[in-house]
Amino acid sequence: MALAKGAGYTVLVTIASVCAGLAIGLLMAVLSRLQWKPLSLFLAAYLYVFRSIPVLVLLFIVFFGLPSMGIRIPPFTAMVLTLGLISGAYLAEIFRGAMSAVDRDEILAAEAMGMSRMQSFLYIVLPQMFRMSIPGMINEFTSILKYTPFAYTVGIPEIMKEAMSLAALTLRGVEIYLAVGIIYFAIYKLFVMLFMVLEKKFRVPGLAHE
């Protein structure tokens, strides 16, 4: 079925973009703690640019604009790169705020017990950061899912592209787009469930679930 095939592409684009956003956001948040002025200026510029530029504009720059400079990027990579860069800018702020909320005394206690700075980050800061970031991450990844229909503009046969083709052929747009809405809701619920599993994995032992 065409819609099932399109849903598969939608899930694939979403998962790849989520991974890219997570990697970029976490990297930016960690780098922001270095407090090196040139790096801070770069991060501020990155956050300002990619939080203000519309998704479709950036996608067209990456896919249609870069070839004029001799850089050709495949449709799937262009879509993931676009959503990853924009999502990463928002996630960097979410992660940075969550890291700042971790009690400094816990970090000092870990270092006093002989943990290195890297170990204290991995075992003290990172689990609590992810736990406190879950609501923000769910909101951001919901936005990624809602932006995936733009993939049809660069030729990716995701669910909206298949739905538009079916609607044009069958003239049954109401039923087709209603089915698309249900599929998007199912994908959304799947991602929420996955993040709840992630929240349980990083939950701090001994603390009540909020």
ZADO-1210 file (C-alpha; in nm, 4 decimals, padded with zeros to 6 digits):
<atoms>
<atom x="00.0000" y="00.0000" z="00.0000" code="MET" pos="1"/>
<atom x="00.1281" y="00.3427" z="-00.0982" code="ALA" pos="2"/>
<atom x="00.0485" y="00.5048" z="00.2372" code="LEU" pos="3"/>
<atom x="00.2318" y="00.2306" z="00.4261" code="ALA" pos="4"/>
<atom x="00.5381" y="00.2817" z="00.2064" code="LYS" pos="5"/>
<atom x="00.5171" y="00.6569" z="00.2630" code="GLY" pos="6"/>
<atom x="00.4798" y="00.6052" z="00.6388" code="ALA" pos="7"/>
<atom x="00.7993" y="00.4006" z="00.6331" code="GLY" pos="8"/>
<atom x="00.9883" y="00.6911" z="00.4756" code="TYR" pos="9"/>
<atom x="00.8332" y="00.9309" z="00.7269" code="THR" pos="10"/>
<atom x="00.9482" y="00.7190" z="01.0213" code="VAL" pos="11"/>
<atom x="01.2941" y="00.6816" z="00.8678" code="LEU" pos="12"/>
<atom x="01.3328" y="01.0566" z="00.8126" code="VAL" pos="13"/>
<atom x="01.2049" y="01.1265" z="01.1640" code="THR" pos="14"/>
<atom x="01.4380" y="00.8793" z="01.3355" code="ILE" pos="15"/>
<atom x="01.7424" y="00.9972" z="01.1395" code="ALA" pos="16"/>
<atom x="01.6578" y="01.3617" z="01.2102" code="SER" pos="17"/>
<atom x="01.6010" y="01.2894" z="01.5796" code="VAL" pos="18"/>
<atom x="01.9447" y="01.1228" z="01.6009" code="CYS" pos="19"/>
<atom x="02.1079" y="01.4126" z="01.4164" code="ALA" pos="20"/>
<atom x="01.9347" y="01.6685" z="01.6390" code="GLY" pos="21"/>
<atom x="02.0345" y="01.4816" z="01.9539" code="LEU" pos="22"/>
<atom x="02.3988" y="01.4585" z="01.8474" code="ALA" pos="23"/>
<atom x="02.4215" y="01.8235" z="01.7426" code="ILE" pos="24"/>
<atom x="02.2283" y="01.9532" z="02.0434" code="GLY" pos="25"/>
<atom x="02.4341" y="01.7544" z="02.2929" code="LEU" pos="26"/>
<atom x="02.7595" y="01.8619" z="02.1269" code="LEU" pos="27"/>
<atom x="02.6577" y="02.2295" z="02.1333" code="MET" pos="28"/>
<atom x="02.5473" y="02.2049" z="02.4983" code="ALA" pos="29"/>
<atom x="02.8752" y="02.0425" z="02.6051" code="VAL" pos="30"/>
<atom x="03.0843" y="02.2950" z="02.4097" code="LEU" pos="31"/>
<atom x="02.8932" y="02.5808" z="02.5723" code="SER" pos="32"/>
<atom x="03.0355" y="02.4743" z="02.9102" code="ARG" pos="33"/>
<atom x="03.3920" y="02.5384" z="02.7950" code="LEU" pos="34"/>
<atom x="03.3392" y="02.9162" z="02.8257" code="GLN" pos="35"/>
<atom x="03.5903" y="03.0020" z="02.5517" code="TRP" pos="36"/>
<atom x="03.4927" y="03.3366" z="02.3993" code="LYS" pos="37"/>
<atom x="03.5445" y="03.2573" z="02.0258" code="PRO" pos="38"/>
<atom x="03.3536" y="02.9306" z="02.0739" code="LEU" pos="39"/>
<atom x="03.0793" y="03.1098" z="02.2678" code="SER" pos="40"/>
<atom x="03.0398" y="03.3594" z="01.9829" code="LEU" pos="41"/>
<atom x="03.0171" y="03.0755" z="01.7306" code="PHE" pos="42"/>
<atom x="02.7545" y="02.8941" z="01.9394" code="LEU" pos="43"/>
<atom x="02.5525" y="03.2131" z="01.9849" code="ALA" pos="44"/>
<atom x="02.5567" y="03.2706" z="01.6079" code="ALA" pos="45"/>
<atom x="02.4577" y="02.9090" z="01.5417" code="TYR" pos="46"/>
<atom x="02.1649" y="02.9268" z="01.7826" code="LEU" pos="47"/>
<atom x="02.0471" y="03.2609" z="01.6449" code="TYR" pos="48"/>
<atom x="02.0635" y="03.1543" z="01.2793" code="VAL" pos="49"/>
<atom x="01.9138" y="02.8073" z="01.3023" code="PHE" pos="50"/>
<atom x="01.6388" y="02.9018" z="01.5472" code="ARG" pos="51"/>
<atom x="01.5230" y="03.1841" z="01.3208" code="SER" pos="52"/>
<atom x="01.5450" y="03.0375" z="00.9701" code="ILE" pos="53"/>
<atom x="01.2327" y="02.8525" z="00.8435" code="PRO" pos="54"/>
<atom x="01.2733" y="02.4810" z="00.7765" code="VAL" pos="55"/>
<atom x="01.1649" y="02.5033" z="00.4125" code="LEU" pos="56"/>
<atom x="01.4055" y="02.7903" z="00.3404" code="VAL" pos="57"/>
<atom x="01.7018" y="02.6010" z="00.4875" code="LEU" pos="58"/>
<atom x="01.6002" y="02.2845" z="00.3024" code="LEU" pos="59"/>
<atom x="01.5962" y="02.4712" z="-00.0287" code="PHE" pos="60"/>
<atom x="01.9346" y="02.6291" z="00.0479" code="ILE" pos="61"/>
<atom x="02.0853" y="02.2873" z="00.1223" code="VAL" pos="62"/>
<atom x="01.9234" y="02.0953" z="-00.1638" code="PHE" pos="63"/>
<atom x="01.8832" y="02.3538" z="-00.4401" code="PHE" pos="64"/>
<atom x="02.1366" y="02.6203" z="-00.3390" code="GLY" pos="65"/>
<atom x="02.4518" y="02.4238" z="-00.2561" code="LEU" pos="66"/>
<atom x="02.4719" y="02.2546" z="-00.6010" code="PRO" pos="67"/>
<atom x="02.5503" y="02.5982" z="-00.7483" code="SER" pos="68"/>
<atom x="02.8678" y="02.5842" z="-00.5349" code="MET" pos="69"/>
<atom x="02.9510" y="02.2348" z="-00.6553" code="GLY" pos="70"/>
<atom x="02.8104" y="02.0614" z="-00.3458" code="ILE" pos="71"/>
<atom x="02.5383" y="01.8095" z="-00.4262" code="ARG" pos="72"/>
<atom x="02.3532" y="01.6478" z="-00.1361" code="ILE" pos="73"/>
<atom x="02.1041" y="01.3585" z="-00.1818" code="PRO" pos="74"/>
<atom x="01.7409" y="01.4344" z="-00.0899" code="PRO" pos="75"/>
<atom x="01.7337" y="01.2178" z="00.2226" code="PHE" pos="76"/>
<atom x="02.0619" y="01.3591" z="00.3545" code="THR" pos="77"/>
<atom x="01.9488" y="01.7149" z="00.2804" code="ALA" pos="78"/>
<atom x="01.6262" y="01.6645" z="00.4765" code="MET" pos="79"/>
<atom x="01.7996" y="01.5039" z="00.7749" code="VAL" pos="80"/>
<atom x="02.0734" y="01.7686" z="00.7770" code="LEU" pos="81"/>
<atom x="01.8162" y="02.0478" z="00.7670" code="THR" pos="82"/>
<atom x="01.6016" y="01.9114" z="01.0482" code="LEU" pos="83"/>
<atom x="01.9080" y="01.8063" z="01.2480" code="GLY" pos="84"/>
<atom x="02.0630" y="02.1534" z="01.2385" code="LEU" pos="85"/>
<atom x="01.7404" y="02.3294" z="01.3365" code="ILE" pos="86"/>
<atom x="01.6417" y="02.0735" z="01.5992" code="SER" pos="87"/>
<atom x="01.9953" y="02.0750" z="01.7375" code="GLY" pos="88"/>
<atom x="01.9745" y="02.4489" z="01.8004" code="ALA" pos="89"/>
<atom x="01.6630" y="02.4063" z="02.0149" code="TYR" pos="90"/>
<atom x="01.7886" y="02.0939" z="02.1889" code="LEU" pos="91"/>
<atom x="02.1174" y="02.2664" z="02.2756" code="ALA" pos="92"/>
<atom x="01.9224" y="02.5179" z="02.4845" code="GLU" pos="93"/>
<atom x="01.7145" y="02.2425" z="02.6434" code="ILE" pos="94"/>
<atom x="02.0244" y="02.0395" z="02.7336" code="PHE" pos="95"/>
<atom x="02.2181" y="02.3435" z="02.8538" code="ARG" pos="96"/>
<atom x="01.9360" y="02.4416" z="03.0888" code="GLY" pos="97"/>
<atom x="01.9059" y="02.0838" z="03.2180" code="ALA" pos="98"/>
<atom x="02.2806" y="02.0607" z="03.2804" code="MET" pos="99"/>
<atom x="02.2743" y="02.3864" z="03.4726" code="SER" pos="100"/>
<atom x="01.9978" y="02.2450" z="03.6925" code="ALA" pos="101"/>
<atom x="02.2115" y="01.9528" z="03.8103" code="VAL" pos="102"/>
<atom x="02.3174" y="02.0147" z="04.1703" code="ASP" pos="103"/>
<atom x="02.6814" y="02.1252" z="04.1756" code="ARG" pos="104"/>
<atom x="02.7308" y="01.9523" z="04.5119" code="ASP" pos="105"/>
<atom x="02.6649" y="01.6146" z="04.3469" code="GLU" pos="106"/>
<atom x="02.9418" y="01.6787" z="04.0949" code="ILE" pos="107"/>
<atom x="03.1830" y="01.7863" z="04.3697" code="LEU" pos="108"/>
<atom x="03.0938" y="01.4772" z="04.5724" code="ALA" pos="109"/>
<atom x="03.1616" y="01.2521" z="04.2721" code="ALA" pos="110"/>
<atom x="03.4994" y="01.4155" z="04.2134" code="GLU" pos="111"/>
<atom x="03.5809" y="01.3841" z="04.5843" code="ALA" pos="112"/>
<atom x="03.5147" y="01.0095" z="04.5541" code="MET" pos="113"/>
<atom x="03.7815" y="00.9866" z="04.2839" code="GLY" pos="114"/>
<atom x="03.5733" y="01.0197" z="03.9675" code="MET" pos="115"/>
<atom x="03.7332" y="01.2035" z="03.6784" code="SER" pos="116"/>
<atom x="03.5543" y="01.4986" z="03.5189" code="ARG" pos="117"/>
<atom x="03.4482" y="01.2739" z="03.2305" code="MET" pos="118"/>
<atom x="03.3152" y="01.0067" z="03.4660" code="GLN" pos="119"/>
<atom x="03.1181" y="01.2594" z="03.6693" code="SER" pos="120"/>
<atom x="02.9676" y="01.3915" z="03.3462" code="PHE" pos="121"/>
<atom x="02.8740" y="01.0448" z="03.2191" code="LEU" pos="122"/>
<atom x="02.7379" y="00.9041" z="03.5463" code="TYR" pos="123"/>
<atom x="02.6094" y="01.2117" z="03.7317" code="ILE" pos="124"/>
<atom x="02.5313" y="01.4937" z="03.4884" code="VAL" pos="125"/>
<atom x="02.4213" y="01.3075" z="03.1741" code="LEU" pos="126"/>
<atom x="02.1538" y="01.0801" z="03.3302" code="PRO" pos="127"/>
<atom x="01.9943" y="01.3711" z="03.5196" code="GLN" pos="128"/>
<atom x="02.0178" y="01.5976" z="03.2171" code="MET" pos="129"/>
<atom x="01.8296" y="01.3497" z="02.9988" code="PHE" pos="130"/>
<atom x="01.5712" y="01.2925" z="03.2703" code="ARG" pos="131"/>
<atom x="01.4984" y="01.6627" z="03.3049" code="MET" pos="132"/>
<atom x="01.5051" y="01.7133" z="02.9267" code="SER" pos="133"/>
<atom x="01.2414" y="01.4520" z="02.8393" code="ILE" pos="134"/>
<atom x="00.9439" y="01.6966" z="02.8147" code="PRO" pos="135"/>
<atom x="01.1432" y="01.9393" z="02.5998" code="GLY" pos="136"/>
<atom x="01.2742" y="01.6594" z="02.3786" code="MET" pos="137"/>
<atom x="00.9239" y="01.5226" z="02.3208" code="ILE" pos="138"/>
<atom x="00.8036" y="01.8679" z="02.2155" code="ASN" pos="139"/>
<atom x="01.0991" y="01.9138" z="01.9818" code="GLU" pos="140"/>
<atom x="01.0678" y="01.5728" z="01.8211" code="PHE" pos="141"/>
<atom x="00.6970" y="01.6298" z="01.7721" code="THR" pos="142"/>
<atom x="00.7984" y="01.9371" z="01.5724" code="SER" pos="143"/>
<atom x="01.0373" y="01.7247" z="01.3652" code="ILE" pos="144"/>
<atom x="00.7544" y="01.4844" z="01.2826" code="LEU" pos="145"/>
<atom x="00.5344" y="01.7763" z="01.1763" code="LYS" pos="146"/>
<atom x="00.8098" y="01.9079" z="00.9481" code="TYR" pos="147"/>
<atom x="00.8641" y="01.5765" z="00.7653" code="THR" pos="148"/>
<atom x="00.5943" y="01.6531" z="00.5012" code="PRO" pos="149"/>
<atom x="00.8393" y="01.9069" z="00.3568" code="PHE" pos="150"/>
<atom x="01.0400" y="01.6046" z="00.2390" code="ALA" pos="151"/>
<atom x="00.8123" y="01.5733" z="-00.0645" code="TYR" pos="152"/>
<atom x="00.9487" y="01.9043" z="-00.1973" code="THR" pos="153"/>
<atom x="01.2870" y="01.7377" z="-00.2611" code="VAL" pos="154"/>
<atom x="01.1403" y="01.4159" z="-00.4001" code="GLY" pos="155"/>
<atom x="01.1296" y="01.1870" z="-00.0963" code="ILE" pos="156"/>
<atom x="00.8207" y="00.9622" z="-00.1275" code="PRO" pos="157"/>
<atom x="00.7049" y="01.0116" z="00.2315" code="GLU" pos="158"/>
<atom x="00.3461" y="00.9780" z="00.3409" code="ILE" pos="159"/>
<atom x="00.2205" y="01.3203" z="00.2258" code="MET" pos="160"/>
<atom x="00.3643" y="01.2768" z="-00.1231" code="LYS" pos="161"/>
<atom x="00.1963" y="00.9378" z="-00.1534" code="GLU" pos="162"/>
<atom x="-00.1288" y="01.0796" z="-00.0131" code="ALA" pos="163"/>
<atom x="-00.1296" y="01.3651" z="-00.2650" code="MET" pos="164"/>
<atom x="-00.0750" y="01.1203" z="-00.5501" code="SER" pos="165"/>
<atom x="-00.3543" y="00.8925" z="-00.4254" code="LEU" pos="166"/>
<atom x="-00.5926" y="01.1836" z="-00.3746" code="ALA" pos="167"/>
<atom x="-00.5295" y="01.3051" z="-00.7285" code="ALA" pos="168"/>
<atom x="-00.5919" y="00.9587" z="-00.8725" code="LEU" pos="169"/>
<atom x="-00.8937" y="00.8545" z="-00.6661" code="THR" pos="170"/>
<atom x="-01.0557" y="01.1930" z="-00.5861" code="LEU" pos="171"/>
<atom x="-01.1138" y="01.0640" z="-00.2320" code="ARG" pos="172"/>
<atom x="-00.9126" y="01.3258" z="-00.0506" code="GLY" pos="173"/>
<atom x="-01.1153" y="01.3271" z="00.2723" code="VAL" pos="174"/>
<atom x="-01.0656" y="00.9561" z="00.3410" code="GLU" pos="175"/>
<atom x="-00.7009" y="00.9585" z="00.2355" code="ILE" pos="176"/>
<atom x="-00.5977" y="01.2623" z="00.4405" code="TYR" pos="177"/>
<atom x="-00.7962" y="01.1354" z="00.7400" code="LEU" pos="178"/>
<atom x="-00.5984" y="00.8108" z="00.7171" code="ALA" pos="179"/>
<atom x="-00.2777" y="01.0160" z="00.6970" code="VAL" pos="180"/>
<atom x="-00.3753" y="01.2019" z="01.0145" code="GLY" pos="181"/>
<atom x="-00.4345" y="00.8725" z="01.1958" code="ILE" pos="182"/>
<atom x="-00.0977" y="00.7379" z="01.0801" code="ILE" pos="183"/>
<atom x="00.0800" y="01.0529" z="01.2007" code="TYR" pos="184"/>
<atom x="-00.0916" y="01.0184" z="01.5386" code="PHE" pos="185"/>
<atom x="00.0198" y="00.6536" z="01.5629" code="ALA" pos="186"/>
<atom x="00.3793" y="00.7507" z="01.4818" code="ILE" pos="187"/>
<atom x="00.3642" y="01.0277" z="01.7421" code="TYR" pos="188"/>
<atom x="00.2408" y="00.7880" z="02.0110" code="LYS" pos="189"/>
<atom x="00.5170" y="00.5432" z="01.9207" code="LEU" pos="190"/>
<atom x="00.7828" y="00.8107" z="01.9712" code="PHE" pos="191"/>
<atom x="00.6298" y="00.9193" z="02.3033" code="VAL" pos="192"/>
<atom x="00.6406" y="00.5593" z="02.4251" code="MET" pos="193"/>
<atom x="01.0037" y="00.5275" z="02.3190" code="LEU" pos="194"/>
<atom x="01.0965" y="00.8412" z="02.5104" code="PHE" pos="195"/>
<atom x="00.9159" y="00.7172" z="02.8172" code="MET" pos="196"/>
<atom x="01.1385" y="00.4084" z="02.8015" code="VAL" pos="197"/>
<atom x="01.4385" y="00.6405" z="02.7719" code="LEU" pos="198"/>
<atom x="01.3184" y="00.8401" z="03.0735" code="GLU" pos="199"/>
<atom x="01.2984" y="00.5225" z="03.2817" code="LYS" pos="200"/>
<atom x="01.6491" y="00.4254" z="03.1744" code="LYS" pos="201"/>
<atom x="01.7949" y="00.7568" z="03.2899" code="PHE" pos="202"/>
<atom x="01.5740" y="00.8002" z="03.5965" code="ARG" pos="203"/>
<atom x="01.7772" y="00.8775" z="03.9054" code="VAL" pos="204"/>
<atom x="01.7374" y="00.5910" z="04.1583" code="PRO" pos="205"/>
<atom x="01.5628" y="00.6894" z="04.4794" code="GLY" pos="206"/>
<atom x="01.3800" y="00.9898" z="04.3324" code="LEU" pos="207"/>
<atom x="01.0053" y="00.9840" z="04.2868" code="ALA" pos="208"/>
<atom x="00.8737" y="00.9908" z="03.9319" code="HIS" pos="209"/>
<atom x="00.7324" y="01.3319" z="03.8540" code="GLU" pos="210"/>
</atoms>
